[in-house]
Amino acid sequence: MYNIVLTSMLIVSVLLIIIVAMQPSKTNAASSLTGGAEQLFGKQKARGFEAFLIRVTVVLGAAFLILASLLVFLSSN
């Protein structure tokens, strides 16, 4: 059981790294001049592929935390 969870953890970790690397950068050169007010008031909801990447990131992050907790439980017993 431990080996199956560990293998799943490794797969989820690699997928999480790939998904995070695929996400577009949201930095703006002008934000250093405006103090970030542009991001606070001009926030728009992600659509299309960006929204899909955000959802996949959340699901993989949750799976990572669950698998990590399960690994700790299995290794302590």
C-alpha positions, 0 to 999 in steps of 0.5 A: 500500500505504501508503495502505491501511495508513494508512486501516486505522490510522485506522479501528482508531484510531477504533474503539479510542477508541469501545470504550474509551469504552464500557467501564464505569468501575471506580472506587469511592469507597470505594477511597480509604478502603481503599487499594485493598485491595477491588480486590485481594482482591475481583477478579471475572472480567468476564462478558457484555458487559464480557468482550466489550468487553475482548476487542475492546479487546485485539484492536484494541490488537494491530491498532493496534500491528501497523499502526503497525509496518507504517506505520513499515516502509513509510515507511522504505522 
